[in-house]
Amino acid sequence: NELTHEAVNSALVVDSPNSEAYDSWASNTQDDAPVLHYDFHIFDITNENEMLLEGAKPKLIERGPYAYKKMSEKFDIEWHNHGEYV
């Protein structure tokens, strides 16, 4: 449907500083901006010497979760080829 396509296109495509989605694309530091949140785990080897010297299977302890938010702000934005690329 053409109306749906236009609505999605205007909400997601950033092809100029006048685009509807430009502010949230350029920075996610505003209060209402979408936040990139990451959780990850690390595995710690507890028998490193036995593993390296004797060929033992590694014994692992899971550490975490560790979490962080990724905040970004673009700067010195230059538009080229009529908004085809930045």
PDB file of N, CA, C and O in Angstrom, chain B, residues numbered from 101:
ATOM      1  N   ASN B 101       0.852  -1.169   0.000  1.00  0.00           N
ATOM      2  CA  ASN B 101       0.000   0.000   0.000  1.00  0.00           C
ATOM      3  C   ASN B 101       0.899   1.234   0.000  1.00  0.00           C
ATOM      4  O   ASN B 101       1.833   1.319   0.797  1.00  0.00           O
ATOM      5  N   GLU B 102       0.631   2.162  -0.864  1.00  0.00           N
ATOM      6  CA  GLU B 102       1.458   3.360  -1.042  1.00  0.00           C
ATOM      7  C   GLU B 102       1.473   4.238   0.205  1.00  0.00           C
ATOM      8  O   GLU B 102       2.513   4.804   0.543  1.00  0.00           O
ATOM      9  N   LEU B 103       0.353   4.361   0.885  1.00  0.00           N
ATOM     10  CA  LEU B 103       0.270   5.185   2.086  1.00  0.00           C
ATOM     11  C   LEU B 103       1.154   4.618   3.195  1.00  0.00           C
ATOM     12  O   LEU B 103       1.856   5.368   3.874  1.00  0.00           O
ATOM     13  N   THR B 104       1.124   3.313   3.380  1.00  0.00           N
ATOM     14  CA  THR B 104       1.974   2.661   4.377  1.00  0.00           C
ATOM     15  C   THR B 104       3.441   2.837   4.025  1.00  0.00           C
ATOM     16  O   THR B 104       4.263   3.139   4.891  1.00  0.00           O
ATOM     17  N   HIS B 105       3.766   2.649   2.758  1.00  0.00           N
ATOM     18  CA  HIS B 105       5.150   2.816   2.309  1.00  0.00           C
ATOM     19  C   HIS B 105       5.646   4.235   2.599  1.00  0.00           C
ATOM     20  O   HIS B 105       6.761   4.408   3.092  1.00  0.00           O
ATOM     21  N   GLU B 106       4.861   5.215   2.310  1.00  0.00           N
ATOM     22  CA  GLU B 106       5.241   6.614   2.558  1.00  0.00           C
ATOM     23  C   GLU B 106       5.422   6.889   4.049  1.00  0.00           C
ATOM     24  O   GLU B 106       6.354   7.592   4.441  1.00  0.00           O
ATOM     25  N   ALA B 107       4.538   6.340   4.882  1.00  0.00           N
ATOM     26  CA  ALA B 107       4.632   6.544   6.329  1.00  0.00           C
ATOM     27  C   ALA B 107       5.905   5.925   6.887  1.00  0.00           C
ATOM     28  O   ALA B 107       6.603   6.550   7.686  1.00  0.00           O
ATOM     29  N   VAL B 108       6.208   4.706   6.473  1.00  0.00           N
ATOM     30  CA  VAL B 108       7.427   4.034   6.929  1.00  0.00           C
ATOM     31  C   VAL B 108       8.652   4.767   6.407  1.00  0.00           C
ATOM     32  O   VAL B 108       9.617   4.968   7.144  1.00  0.00           O
ATOM     33  N   ASN B 109       8.620   5.162   5.151  1.00  0.00           N
ATOM     34  CA  ASN B 109       9.739   5.865   4.537  1.00  0.00           C
ATOM     35  C   ASN B 109      10.039   7.174   5.262  1.00  0.00           C
ATOM     36  O   ASN B 109      11.202   7.473   5.533  1.00  0.00           O
ATOM     37  N   SER B 110       9.017   7.949   5.575  1.00  0.00           N
ATOM     38  CA  SER B 110       9.255   9.240   6.228  1.00  0.00           C
ATOM     39  C   SER B 110       9.718   9.061   7.670  1.00  0.00           C
ATOM     40  O   SER B 110      10.441   9.910   8.192  1.00  0.00           O
ATOM     41  N   ALA B 111       9.314   7.971   8.324  1.00  0.00           N
ATOM     42  CA  ALA B 111       9.705   7.740   9.712  1.00  0.00           C
ATOM     43  C   ALA B 111      11.098   7.143   9.849  1.00  0.00           C
ATOM     44  O   ALA B 111      11.734   7.308  10.890  1.00  0.00           O
ATOM     45  N   LEU B 112      11.589   6.447   8.816  1.00  0.00           N
ATOM     46  CA  LEU B 112      12.854   5.719   8.942  1.00  0.00           C
ATOM     47  C   LEU B 112      13.991   6.223   8.058  1.00  0.00           C
ATOM     48  O   LEU B 112      15.158   6.093   8.426  1.00  0.00           O
ATOM     49  N   VAL B 113      13.672   6.791   6.912  1.00  0.00           N
ATOM     50  CA  VAL B 113      14.715   7.200   5.975  1.00  0.00           C
ATOM     51  C   VAL B 113      15.204   8.603   6.331  1.00  0.00           C
ATOM     52  O   VAL B 113      14.417   9.540   6.467  1.00  0.00           O
ATOM     53  N   VAL B 114      16.517   8.721   6.478  1.00  0.00           N
ATOM     54  CA  VAL B 114      17.129  10.021   6.755  1.00  0.00           C
ATOM     55  C   VAL B 114      17.931  10.396   5.516  1.00  0.00           C
ATOM     56  O   VAL B 114      19.009   9.851   5.280  1.00  0.00           O
ATOM     57  N   ASP B 115      17.408  11.318   4.735  1.00  0.00           N
ATOM     58  CA  ASP B 115      18.103  11.719   3.516  1.00  0.00           C
ATOM     59  C   ASP B 115      18.399  13.213   3.472  1.00  0.00           C
ATOM     60  O   ASP B 115      18.879  13.729   2.463  1.00  0.00           O
ATOM     61  N   SER B 116      18.110  13.905   4.575  1.00  0.00           N
ATOM     62  CA  SER B 116      18.454  15.323   4.680  1.00  0.00           C
ATOM     63  C   SER B 116      18.266  15.762   6.129  1.00  0.00           C
ATOM     64  O   SER B 116      17.638  15.046   6.909  1.00  0.00           O
ATOM     65  N   PRO B 117      18.795  16.920   6.501  1.00  0.00           N
ATOM     66  CA  PRO B 117      18.582  17.429   7.860  1.00  0.00           C
ATOM     67  C   PRO B 117      17.114  17.753   8.147  1.00  0.00           C
ATOM     68  O   PRO B 117      16.741  17.941   9.305  1.00  0.00           O
ATOM     69  N   ASN B 118      16.283  17.820   7.112  1.00  0.00           N
ATOM     70  CA  ASN B 118      14.862  18.108   7.287  1.00  0.00           C
ATOM     71  C   ASN B 118      14.020  16.856   7.457  1.00  0.00           C
ATOM     72  O   ASN B 118      12.807  16.957   7.643  1.00  0.00           O
ATOM     73  N   SER B 119      14.631  15.678   7.399  1.00  0.00           N
ATOM     74  CA  SER B 119      13.894  14.419   7.520  1.00  0.00           C
ATOM     75  C   SER B 119      13.276  14.292   8.912  1.00  0.00           C
ATOM     76  O   SER B 119      13.824  14.780   9.900  1.00  0.00           O
ATOM     77  N   GLU B 120      12.133  13.633   8.964  1.00  0.00           N
ATOM     78  CA  GLU B 120      11.429  13.439  10.234  1.00  0.00           C
ATOM     79  C   GLU B 120      12.288  12.710  11.268  1.00  0.00           C
ATOM     80  O   GLU B 120      12.214  13.022  12.456  1.00  0.00           O
ATOM     81  N   ALA B 121      13.094  11.751  10.836  1.00  0.00           N
ATOM     82  CA  ALA B 121      13.897  10.942  11.749  1.00  0.00           C
ATOM     83  C   ALA B 121      15.305  11.492  11.972  1.00  0.00           C
ATOM     84  O   ALA B 121      16.117  10.848  12.636  1.00  0.00           O
ATOM     85  N   TYR B 122      15.604  12.666  11.431  1.00  0.00           N
ATOM     86  CA  TYR B 122      16.974  13.195  11.492  1.00  0.00           C
ATOM     87  C   TYR B 122      17.484  13.337  12.920  1.00  0.00           C
ATOM     88  O   TYR B 122      18.592  12.889  13.214  1.00  0.00           O
ATOM     89  N   ASP B 123      16.716  13.942  13.810  1.00  0.00           N
ATOM     90  CA  ASP B 123      17.198  14.208  15.170  1.00  0.00           C
ATOM     91  C   ASP B 123      17.558  12.933  15.917  1.00  0.00           C
ATOM     92  O   ASP B 123      18.591  12.878  16.584  1.00  0.00           O
ATOM     93  N   SER B 124      16.717  11.906  15.814  1.00  0.00           N
ATOM     94  CA  SER B 124      17.031  10.661  16.518  1.00  0.00           C
ATOM     95  C   SER B 124      18.181   9.904  15.855  1.00  0.00           C
ATOM     96  O   SER B 124      18.870   9.133  16.524  1.00  0.00           O
ATOM     97  N   TRP B 125      18.400  10.108  14.560  1.00  0.00           N
ATOM     98  CA  TRP B 125      19.541   9.495  13.868  1.00  0.00           C
ATOM     99  C   TRP B 125      20.838  10.203  14.251  1.00  0.00           C
ATOM    100  O   TRP B 125      21.861   9.553  14.466  1.00  0.00           O
ATOM    101  N   ALA B 126      20.800  11.515  14.336  1.00  0.00           N
ATOM    102  CA  ALA B 126      22.008  12.300  14.594  1.00  0.00           C
ATOM    103  C   ALA B 126      22.494  12.150  16.029  1.00  0.00           C
ATOM    104  O   ALA B 126      23.691  12.275  16.288  1.00  0.00           O
ATOM    105  N   SER B 127      21.589  11.884  16.966  1.00  0.00           N
ATOM    106  CA  SER B 127      21.989  11.771  18.368  1.00  0.00           C
ATOM    107  C   SER B 127      20.950  10.977  19.143  1.00  0.00           C
ATOM    108  O   SER B 127      19.749  11.114  18.907  1.00  0.00           O
ATOM    109  N   ASN B 128      21.413  10.152  20.061  1.00  0.00           N
ATOM    110  CA  ASN B 128      20.467   9.475  20.946  1.00  0.00           C
ATOM    111  C   ASN B 128      20.696   9.917  22.391  1.00  0.00           C
ATOM    112  O   ASN B 128      20.508   9.135  23.324  1.00  0.00           O
ATOM    113  N   THR B 129      21.100  11.170  22.569  1.00  0.00           N
ATOM    114  CA  THR B 129      21.357  11.687  23.910  1.00  0.00           C
ATOM    115  C   THR B 129      20.162  12.454  24.485  1.00  0.00           C
ATOM    116  O   THR B 129      20.202  12.857  25.648  1.00  0.00           O
ATOM    117  N   GLN B 130      19.108  12.663  23.704  1.00  0.00           N
ATOM    118  CA  GLN B 130      17.925  13.334  24.226  1.00  0.00           C
ATOM    119  C   GLN B 130      17.135  12.378  25.121  1.00  0.00           C
ATOM    120  O   GLN B 130      17.273  11.160  25.012  1.00  0.00           O
ATOM    121  N   ASP B 131      16.315  12.932  25.998  1.00  0.00           N
ATOM    122  CA  ASP B 131      15.540  12.118  26.934  1.00  0.00           C
ATOM    123  C   ASP B 131      14.591  11.149  26.240  1.00  0.00           C
ATOM    124  O   ASP B 131      14.365  10.045  26.735  1.00  0.00           O
ATOM    125  N   ASP B 132      14.036  11.548  25.105  1.00  0.00           N
ATOM    126  CA  ASP B 132      13.053  10.701  24.428  1.00  0.00           C
ATOM    127  C   ASP B 132      13.651   9.851  23.307  1.00  0.00           C
ATOM    128  O   ASP B 132      12.913   9.194  22.572  1.00  0.00           O
ATOM    129  N   ALA B 133      14.970   9.855  23.169  1.00  0.00           N
ATOM    130  CA  ALA B 133      15.629   9.116  22.081  1.00  0.00           C
ATOM    131  C   ALA B 133      15.713   7.624  22.402  1.00  0.00           C
ATOM    132  O   ALA B 133      15.781   7.248  23.572  1.00  0.00           O
ATOM    133  N   PRO B 134      15.709   6.782  21.385  1.00  0.00           N
ATOM    134  CA  PRO B 134      15.882   5.345  21.630  1.00  0.00           C
ATOM    135  C   PRO B 134      17.289   5.071  22.154  1.00  0.00           C
ATOM    136  O   PRO B 134      18.268   5.648  21.680  1.00  0.00           O
ATOM    137  N   VAL B 135      17.369   4.189  23.129  1.00  0.00           N
ATOM    138  CA  VAL B 135      18.644   3.880  23.771  1.00  0.00           C
ATOM    139  C   VAL B 135      19.119   2.509  23.297  1.00  0.00           C
ATOM    140  O   VAL B 135      18.338   1.559  23.236  1.00  0.00           O
ATOM    141  N   LEU B 136      20.392   2.417  22.966  1.00  0.00           N
ATOM    142  CA  LEU B 136      20.998   1.132  22.626  1.00  0.00           C
ATOM    143  C   LEU B 136      21.541   0.544  23.925  1.00  0.00           C
ATOM    144  O   LEU B 136      22.487   1.075  24.506  1.00  0.00           O
ATOM    145  N   HIS B 137      20.946  -0.539  24.370  1.00  0.00           N
ATOM    146  CA  HIS B 137      21.322  -1.153  25.641  1.00  0.00           C
ATOM    147  C   HIS B 137      21.878  -2.540  25.376  1.00  0.00           C
ATOM    148  O   HIS B 137      21.259  -3.336  24.670  1.00  0.00           O
ATOM    149  N   TYR B 138      23.037  -2.831  25.936  1.00  0.00           N
ATOM    150  CA  TYR B 138      23.705  -4.115  25.703  1.00  0.00           C
ATOM    151  C   TYR B 138      23.929  -4.840  27.024  1.00  0.00           C
ATOM    152  O   TYR B 138      24.316  -4.224  28.017  1.00  0.00           O
ATOM    153  N   ASP B 139      23.689  -6.134  27.034  1.00  0.00           N
ATOM    154  CA  ASP B 139      24.031  -7.021  28.146  1.00  0.00           C
ATOM    155  C   ASP B 139      24.949  -8.093  27.593  1.00  0.00           C
ATOM    156  O   ASP B 139      24.706  -8.629  26.512  1.00  0.00           O
ATOM    157  N   PHE B 140      26.001  -8.404  28.330  1.00  0.00           N
ATOM    158  CA  PHE B 140      26.882  -9.482  27.873  1.00  0.00           C
ATOM    159  C   PHE B 140      27.483 -10.215  29.061  1.00  0.00           C
ATOM    160  O   PHE B 140      27.497  -9.710  30.183  1.00  0.00           O
ATOM    161  N   HIS B 141      27.974 -11.408  28.792  1.00  0.00           N
ATOM    162  CA  HIS B 141      28.612 -12.262  29.795  1.00  0.00           C
ATOM    163  C   HIS B 141      30.023 -12.584  29.323  1.00  0.00           C
ATOM    164  O   HIS B 141      30.296 -12.643  28.124  1.00  0.00           O
ATOM    165  N   ILE B 142      30.904 -12.789  30.280  1.00  0.00           N
ATOM    166  CA  ILE B 142      32.291 -13.168  29.987  1.00  0.00           C
ATOM    167  C   ILE B 142      32.545 -14.508  30.673  1.00  0.00           C
ATOM    168  O   ILE B 142      32.035 -14.758  31.766  1.00  0.00           O
ATOM    169  N   PHE B 143      33.324 -15.356  30.038  1.00  0.00           N
ATOM    170  CA  PHE B 143      33.677 -16.634  30.629  1.00  0.00           C
ATOM    171  C   PHE B 143      35.146 -16.584  31.041  1.00  0.00           C
ATOM    172  O   PHE B 143      36.030 -16.304  30.231  1.00  0.00           O
ATOM    173  N   ASP B 144      35.379 -16.861  32.315  1.00  0.00           N
ATOM    174  CA  ASP B 144      36.711 -16.815  32.904  1.00  0.00           C
ATOM    175  C   ASP B 144      37.268 -18.237  32.983  1.00  0.00           C
ATOM    176  O   ASP B 144      36.599 -19.141  33.484  1.00  0.00           O
ATOM    177  N   ILE B 145      38.487 -18.432  32.489  1.00  0.00           N
ATOM    178  CA  ILE B 145      39.144 -19.749  32.549  1.00  0.00           C
ATOM    179  C   ILE B 145      39.810 -19.875  33.922  1.00  0.00           C
ATOM    180  O   ILE B 145      40.645 -19.050  34.293  1.00  0.00           O
ATOM    181  N   THR B 146      39.435 -20.911  34.668  1.00  0.00           N
ATOM    182  CA  THR B 146      39.962 -21.063  36.035  1.00  0.00           C
ATOM    183  C   THR B 146      41.150 -22.018  36.126  1.00  0.00           C
ATOM    184  O   THR B 146      41.802 -22.077  37.168  1.00  0.00           O
ATOM    185  N   ASN B 147      41.441 -22.750  35.088  1.00  0.00           N
ATOM    186  CA  ASN B 147      42.559 -23.710  35.120  1.00  0.00           C
ATOM    187  C   ASN B 147      43.531 -23.450  33.959  1.00  0.00           C
ATOM    188  O   ASN B 147      43.880 -24.363  33.211  1.00  0.00           O
ATOM    189  N   GLU B 148      43.946 -22.224  33.830  1.00  0.00           N
ATOM    190  CA  GLU B 148      44.782 -21.831  32.689  1.00  0.00           C
ATOM    191  C   GLU B 148      46.071 -22.653  32.600  1.00  0.00           C
ATOM    192  O   GLU B 148      46.427 -23.115  31.516  1.00  0.00           O
ATOM    193  N   ASN B 149      46.776 -22.842  33.719  1.00  0.00           N
ATOM    194  CA  ASN B 149      48.045 -23.582  33.680  1.00  0.00           C
ATOM    195  C   ASN B 149      47.846 -25.033  33.255  1.00  0.00           C
ATOM    196  O   ASN B 149      48.584 -25.542  32.411  1.00  0.00           O
ATOM    197  N   GLU B 150      46.845 -25.702  33.838  1.00  0.00           N
ATOM    198  CA  GLU B 150      46.588 -27.090  33.469  1.00  0.00           C
ATOM    199  C   GLU B 150      46.193 -27.200  31.998  1.00  0.00           C
ATOM    200  O   GLU B 150      46.572 -28.146  31.307  1.00  0.00           O
ATOM    201  N   MET B 151      45.446 -26.243  31.546  1.00  0.00           N
ATOM    202  CA  MET B 151      44.998 -26.258  30.160  1.00  0.00           C
ATOM    203  C   MET B 151      46.196 -26.086  29.212  1.00  0.00           C
ATOM    204  O   MET B 151      46.340 -26.830  28.241  1.00  0.00           O
ATOM    205  N   LEU B 152      47.038 -25.111  29.501  1.00  0.00           N
ATOM    206  CA  LEU B 152      48.167 -24.827  28.614  1.00  0.00           C
ATOM    207  C   LEU B 152      49.292 -25.852  28.733  1.00  0.00           C
ATOM    208  O   LEU B 152      49.879 -26.248  27.726  1.00  0.00           O
ATOM    209  N   LEU B 153      49.592 -26.281  29.950  1.00  0.00           N
ATOM    210  CA  LEU B 153      50.739 -27.162  30.152  1.00  0.00           C
ATOM    211  C   LEU B 153      50.408 -28.644  30.006  1.00  0.00           C
ATOM    212  O   LEU B 153      51.248 -29.436  29.579  1.00  0.00           O
ATOM    213  N   GLU B 154      49.182 -29.011  30.363  1.00  0.00           N
ATOM    214  CA  GLU B 154      48.831 -30.430  30.370  1.00  0.00           C
ATOM    215  C   GLU B 154      47.761 -30.797  29.348  1.00  0.00           C
ATOM    216  O   GLU B 154      47.408 -31.969  29.215  1.00  0.00           O
ATOM    217  N   GLY B 155      47.251 -29.821  28.636  1.00  0.00           N
ATOM    218  CA  GLY B 155      46.220 -30.093  27.648  1.00  0.00           C
ATOM    219  C   GLY B 155      44.846 -30.372  28.228  1.00  0.00           C
ATOM    220  O   GLY B 155      43.993 -30.950  27.554  1.00  0.00           O
ATOM    221  N   ALA B 156      44.621 -29.965  29.479  1.00  0.00           N
ATOM    222  CA  ALA B 156      43.322 -30.200  30.122  1.00  0.00           C
ATOM    223  C   ALA B 156      42.231 -29.376  29.439  1.00  0.00           C
ATOM    224  O   ALA B 156      42.492 -28.349  28.813  1.00  0.00           O
ATOM    225  N   LYS B 157      41.004 -29.864  29.583  1.00  0.00           N
ATOM    226  CA  LYS B 157      39.869 -29.095  29.073  1.00  0.00           C
ATOM    227  C   LYS B 157      39.696 -27.857  29.951  1.00  0.00           C
ATOM    228  O   LYS B 157      39.916 -27.921  31.160  1.00  0.00           O
ATOM    229  N   PRO B 158      39.304 -26.736  29.353  1.00  0.00           N
ATOM    230  CA  PRO B 158      39.134 -25.531  30.168  1.00  0.00           C
ATOM    231  C   PRO B 158      37.956 -25.659  31.129  1.00  0.00           C
ATOM    232  O   PRO B 158      36.914 -26.218  30.790  1.00  0.00           O
ATOM    233  N   LYS B 159      38.148 -25.127  32.338  1.00  0.00           N
ATOM    234  CA  LYS B 159      37.060 -25.010  33.311  1.00  0.00           C
ATOM    235  C   LYS B 159      36.663 -23.539  33.308  1.00  0.00           C
ATOM    236  O   LYS B 159      37.497 -22.655  33.503  1.00  0.00           O
ATOM    237  N   LEU B 160      35.387 -23.295  33.087  1.00  0.00           N
ATOM    238  CA  LEU B 160      34.912 -21.927  32.902  1.00  0.00           C
ATOM    239  C   LEU B 160      33.951 -21.514  34.001  1.00  0.00           C
ATOM    240  O   LEU B 160      33.158 -22.316  34.494  1.00  0.00           O
ATOM    241  N   ILE B 161      34.040 -20.248  34.371  1.00  0.00           N
ATOM    242  CA  ILE B 161      33.061 -19.627  35.254  1.00  0.00           C
ATOM    243  C   ILE B 161      32.466 -18.459  34.485  1.00  0.00           C
ATOM    244  O   ILE B 161      33.180 -17.625  33.929  1.00  0.00           O
ATOM    245  N   GLU B 162      31.140 -18.424  34.470  1.00  0.00           N
ATOM    246  CA  GLU B 162      30.461 -17.339  33.772  1.00  0.00           C
ATOM    247  C   GLU B 162      30.422 -16.098  34.662  1.00  0.00           C
ATOM    248  O   GLU B 162      30.018 -16.175  35.823  1.00  0.00           O
ATOM    249  N   ARG B 163      30.833 -14.978  34.128  1.00  0.00           N
ATOM    250  CA  ARG B 163      30.818 -13.694  34.838  1.00  0.00           C
ATOM    251  C   ARG B 163      29.796 -12.779  34.174  1.00  0.00           C
ATOM    252  O   ARG B 163      29.640 -12.787  32.953  1.00  0.00           O
ATOM    253  N   GLY B 164      29.125 -12.016  34.967  1.00  0.00           N
ATOM    254  CA  GLY B 164      28.168 -11.067  34.409  1.00  0.00           C
ATOM    255  C   GLY B 164      26.777 -11.330  34.938  1.00  0.00           C
ATOM    256  O   GLY B 164      26.621 -12.142  35.850  1.00  0.00           O
ATOM    257  N   PRO B 165      25.788 -10.698  34.419  1.00  0.00           N
ATOM    258  CA  PRO B 165      25.829  -9.890  33.194  1.00  0.00           C
ATOM    259  C   PRO B 165      26.433  -8.512  33.437  1.00  0.00           C
ATOM    260  O   PRO B 165      26.281  -7.919  34.504  1.00  0.00           O
ATOM    261  N   TYR B 166      27.107  -8.038  32.433  1.00  0.00           N
ATOM    262  CA  TYR B 166      27.603  -6.676  32.397  1.00  0.00           C
ATOM    263  C   TYR B 166      26.711  -5.925  31.416  1.00  0.00           C
ATOM    264  O   TYR B 166      26.332  -6.459  30.374  1.00  0.00           O
ATOM    265  N   ALA B 167      26.386  -4.711  31.748  1.00  0.00           N
ATOM    266  CA  ALA B 167      25.461  -3.959  30.912  1.00  0.00           C
ATOM    267  C   ALA B 167      25.994  -2.553  30.671  1.00  0.00           C
ATOM    268  O   ALA B 167      26.675  -1.972  31.516  1.00  0.00           O
ATOM    269  N   TYR B 168      25.671  -2.028  29.508  1.00  0.00           N
ATOM    270  CA  TYR B 168      25.967  -0.629  29.234  1.00  0.00           C
ATOM    271  C   TYR B 168      25.006  -0.079  28.202  1.00  0.00           C
ATOM    272  O   TYR B 168      24.403  -0.814  27.420  1.00  0.00           O
ATOM    273  N   LYS B 169      24.883   1.231  28.225  1.00  0.00           N
ATOM    274  CA  LYS B 169      24.071   1.944  27.241  1.00  0.00           C
ATOM    275  C   LYS B 169      25.021   2.647  26.293  1.00  0.00           C
ATOM    276  O   LYS B 169      26.006   3.253  26.716  1.00  0.00           O
ATOM    277  N   LYS B 170      24.722   2.563  25.029  1.00  0.00           N
ATOM    278  CA  LYS B 170      25.552   3.226  24.032  1.00  0.00           C
ATOM    279  C   LYS B 170      24.881   4.533  23.628  1.00  0.00           C
ATOM    280  O   LYS B 170      23.778   4.549  23.082  1.00  0.00           O
ATOM    281  N   MET B 171      25.570   5.609  23.910  1.00  0.00           N
ATOM    282  CA  MET B 171      25.084   6.934  23.536  1.00  0.00           C
ATOM    283  C   MET B 171      25.975   7.423  22.395  1.00  0.00           C
ATOM    284  O   MET B 171      27.190   7.227  22.417  1.00  0.00           O
ATOM    285  N   SER B 172      25.363   8.056  21.406  1.00  0.00           N
ATOM    286  CA  SER B 172      26.164   8.539  20.282  1.00  0.00           C
ATOM    287  C   SER B 172      25.622   9.873  19.797  1.00  0.00           C
ATOM    288  O   SER B 172      24.430  10.161  19.901  1.00  0.00           O
ATOM    289  N   GLU B 173      26.516  10.660  19.275  1.00  0.00           N
ATOM    290  CA  GLU B 173      26.137  11.931  18.682  1.00  0.00           C
ATOM    291  C   GLU B 173      27.022  12.164  17.467  1.00  0.00           C
ATOM    292  O   GLU B 173      28.247  12.218  17.577  1.00  0.00           O
ATOM    293  N   LYS B 174      26.396  12.299  16.323  1.00  0.00           N
ATOM    294  CA  LYS B 174      27.147  12.540  15.084  1.00  0.00           C
ATOM    295  C   LYS B 174      27.470  14.027  14.990  1.00  0.00           C
ATOM    296  O   LYS B 174      26.690  14.870  15.433  1.00  0.00           O
ATOM    297  N   PHE B 175      28.609  14.336  14.419  1.00  0.00           N
ATOM    298  CA  PHE B 175      28.998  15.734  14.261  1.00  0.00           C
ATOM    299  C   PHE B 175      29.686  15.906  12.913  1.00  0.00           C
ATOM    300  O   PHE B 175      30.105  14.931  12.289  1.00  0.00           O
ATOM    301  N   ASP B 176      29.795  17.140  12.477  1.00  0.00           N
ATOM    302  CA  ASP B 176      30.379  17.461  11.162  1.00  0.00           C
ATOM    303  C   ASP B 176      29.697  16.653  10.053  1.00  0.00           C
ATOM    304  O   ASP B 176      30.365  16.091   9.185  1.00  0.00           O
ATOM    305  N   ILE B 177      28.394  16.603  10.088  1.00  0.00           N
ATOM    306  CA  ILE B 177      27.624  15.832   9.110  1.00  0.00           C
ATOM    307  C   ILE B 177      27.608  16.572   7.784  1.00  0.00           C
ATOM    308  O   ILE B 177      27.227  17.740   7.713  1.00  0.00           O
ATOM    309  N   GLU B 178      28.025  15.878   6.737  1.00  0.00           N
ATOM    310  CA  GLU B 178      28.020  16.444   5.387  1.00  0.00           C
ATOM    311  C   GLU B 178      27.198  15.535   4.482  1.00  0.00           C
ATOM    312  O   GLU B 178      27.395  14.320   4.467  1.00  0.00           O
ATOM    313  N   TRP B 179      26.274  16.129   3.726  1.00  0.00           N
ATOM    314  CA  TRP B 179      25.410  15.384   2.818  1.00  0.00           C
ATOM    315  C   TRP B 179      26.002  15.446   1.413  1.00  0.00           C
ATOM    316  O   TRP B 179      26.437  16.507   0.964  1.00  0.00           O
ATOM    317  N   HIS B 180      26.018  14.319   0.730  1.00  0.00           N
ATOM    318  CA  HIS B 180      26.580  14.235  -0.625  1.00  0.00           C
ATOM    319  C   HIS B 180      25.565  13.602  -1.578  1.00  0.00           C
ATOM    320  O   HIS B 180      24.717  12.804  -1.179  1.00  0.00           O
ATOM    321  N   ASN B 181      25.679  13.978  -2.817  1.00  0.00           N
ATOM    322  CA  ASN B 181      24.862  13.388  -3.880  1.00  0.00           C
ATOM    323  C   ASN B 181      23.363  13.470  -3.560  1.00  0.00           C
ATOM    324  O   ASN B 181      22.636  12.485  -3.684  1.00  0.00           O
ATOM    325  N   HIS B 182      22.922  14.649  -3.150  1.00  0.00           N
ATOM    326  CA  HIS B 182      21.506  14.929  -2.867  1.00  0.00           C
ATOM    327  C   HIS B 182      20.937  13.992  -1.799  1.00  0.00           C
ATOM    328  O   HIS B 182      19.822  13.490  -1.937  1.00  0.00           O
ATOM    329  N   GLY B 183      21.701  13.762  -0.745  1.00  0.00           N
ATOM    330  CA  GLY B 183      21.226  12.933   0.372  1.00  0.00           C
ATOM    331  C   GLY B 183      21.393  11.459   0.169  1.00  0.00           C
ATOM    332  O   GLY B 183      20.898  10.674   0.978  1.00  0.00           O
ATOM    333  N   GLU B 184      22.077  11.043  -0.886  1.00  0.00           N
ATOM    334  CA  GLU B 184      22.256   9.609  -1.127  1.00  0.00           C
ATOM    335  C   GLU B 184      23.213   8.986  -0.116  1.00  0.00           C
ATOM    336  O   GLU B 184      23.043   7.827   0.262  1.00  0.00           O
ATOM    337  N   TYR B 185      24.209   9.737   0.322  1.00  0.00           N
ATOM    338  CA  TYR B 185      25.109   9.252   1.370  1.00  0.00           C
ATOM    339  C   TYR B 185      25.632  10.429   2.166  1.00  0.00           C
ATOM    340  O   TYR B 185      25.608  11.576   1.719  1.00  0.00           O
ATOM    341  N   VAL B 186      26.117  10.102   3.391  1.00  0.00           N
ATOM    342  CA  VAL B 186      26.592  11.110   4.336  1.00  0.00           C
ATOM    343  C   VAL B 186      28.095  11.016   4.429  1.00  0.00           C
ATOM    344  O   VAL B 186      28.715  11.776   5.173  1.00  0.00           O
TER     345      VAL B 186
END
